[in-house]
Amino acid sequence: MERLLTAKEVAEYLRFREQTVVRKAERGEIPGIKVGNRWRFPQDQIERWVREGNTAETRNREEKKIKLEAYPLGVIGGLSRRDIYEDR
């Protein structure tokens, strides 16, 4: 039978605060099961999550990165540098 860990046990194992473990479970960032009003964490899934380097969390962070658009030198949105910096 698979061992289920409490949020406190997972927090000690990961060196997180207990509230952080619960928050990550609520967001789906860490594998967990809600039993009544308490969270339980399958030990083997937590160990796999650690081994895989939290790839889902890393992937989410990569998707959230802002992509900046490059403009040709001297032209921004159809304006030349002279148009932008010229005193009017």
Secondary structure, 3 states (H helix, E strand, C coil): CCCEEEHHHHHHHHCCCHHHHHHHHHHCCCCCEEECCEEEEEHHHHHHHHHCCCHHHHHHHHHHCCCCCCCCCCEECCEEHHHHHCCC
